[in-house]
């Protein structure tokens, strides 16, 4: 385990190589699973505030699901998450011409329509955060749908913590990330 600030990070973060390969997985993490994307409490009012700005970037089916279910819902564990279409695909997901799932929120962000990139759980994936009273546990979520990302990460020799640099900095800050890198590279 690696401890940086108020985070306890599994060794998998330094030991595994990973680079998303959307051409191969088609964004399966946006459709697979038993609930929508986990949301942090501070993201809920953001989704309320930016919905009209991101709506033009969503599919008609996604808009219908959001307007019926809400901009966020509770999962079976009573945690906040994004709504889904028929219990599967994230309502905020879109498909490009190649059939690759992408985030409609991120599309709005990239178009300059919002300051919110996407839920941090999506940005950090395949890392999963579990908040406790005094620290966050950060674990690598191994899943068969990401095997193309593991293959590409091995080919390119990119460690998971390097691939997720921007997301980790977004969540914990530049100084925290620099400390993580220093601890990993000295071990």
N, C-alpha and C positions, 0 to 999 in steps of 0.2 A: 504494500500500500504506500501511496505517496500522500503526504499531507501538505496542502498549500492553503494558507489562510483558514477559512472555515469550511474547506472542502477535503474530503477523504476520497482519493482517486485510486481505482483499481489498477494494478500493474498492467492489465490488458491495454490500457491507453498508451503505454510506452512500447509494449511488445508487439502489437499488431499493426500491420500495414493495410492502408485503406484509401481508396479514391473512388467516389461515386462514379458509376458507369451507367448513366441513364439510357444510353443506346441499348444496353443489354437488359437492364431490370425494368425499364419503362416506368420508373417511379412507383414501383410496387408498394413502397412504404406508405403511400398516400391512399392505398385501397385495402391492404391486408391488415389483419388485426381484429380485435374484438371491440374497438371503440375508436372515436376520432382522436385527433392529436391532443395530448395533454396541454392544458393552459395554466399559466400562472395567474394568481389573483389580480395582479396589476395589468394583465393583458385583457381582462374582461371589459373594463370601461374603454380601452383602446378600440376593441372591436365594435363597441357601440358607436364610438365617435367617428370611425373611419368607414363604416359600412357603406354609406352612400358613395364614397370615393372609390371603393373597391368593387362595388356592384357591377359596373360596366365590364369588369374583367372576369366575371364569373359566368358559368353556364346557366341557361334557363332552369335546368334541373337543380343546380346548386342553390340558386336564388329561391326557388320554390321550397326546398328543404329548409333553408335558413329562415325563411319567412313563416314556415309552419312550426319549426322546432325551436327557433331562437338562434341568436348569433353564437351561442355556446350552450351546452347541455351538461347534465351530470351523467357520468358513466356508472357502471354497476358497483363501483367502490365509492360512489358519491363524490368523485373528483370532477373538476371542470374539464371539458374537452370540446373540440369542434363537433358540430352536428355532422351526420353522415347521410348518404343516399342509401336507403334500404339496409342500414346497418353495416355498410362496407366503405365505399369511397367517401373521402372527406368532401363535404359540401363546398369547400373553398378550392378544390382541385379543378383544374382544367386539363384538356388534352390538346397537344399540338398535332400537326398534320401527320407526324410519325406515330401517333398514338401514345406518346410519352406524357405521363401525368406531370403537371407542374402546379405551382401554387399561384392562385389568382391574387392573393394578397401580395405576394412577391412581384407579380407582374405589375400591379398598381404602384408598388414601391419603385420598381425599375423605370416606370413611366413618369416618376416624379409626382404622383398623385397623393402619396402618403409618406410619412416619416417612419412608419412601422414596417419592417422588412417581412416578417412572418413570425409565427409563434417560436419562441426560443427552443421548445422541444423539437421542432422540425429542423431548425438551423443546427442544433447540436447532434441530430441523429447520425450515427447509431449509438451515441451516448445517451444514457437515461439518468436523470437526476432524481434522487429521493431526498427531499428535505426532512431534516430532523430538527429538534429544538435548537441545537447549538452548532450544527454542521450540515452540509450537503454530502450525500454519498454519490459519487459519479462512477457509473459502471458501463461497460461496453455491452451492448445488447447484440449478441450473436444471433443471426437469423439467416436461414437459407436464401432468402430473397436478396441478401447482400453478398452472396458468393462472387458475383461479377466484380463488385467493388474490392473485395479481398484479392482477387486475381490481378486486377489492374494496379492496386496498391503494391503488390509484390513485384509486378513488372516495373513499376516506376520507382520503387523503394521509398514510398512516402509513408511515414509513421502516422497513425491515427491522430495523435495530438497535433501534428503539423497540418494535416488535412483540415482539421477543425479549428485552426488558429483564429480565424475571424469570429467564429461563433463563441469560442471560449473567451476571447477578449470582449465581445459584446456582453456576455454574461458576467464575467468576473473582473474585467479591466486588464489593461496592458501590463501593469506591474505584476499582477497575479500570474499572467501568462508567462512573463519572463522568468519568474521564480519557478514555475512548473518546468519550463525548458531546462533551466539550470539544474534543478534536482534530477531530472531524467538523464541529462547528459553527463552528470557526475556519477551516476550510479552504475 
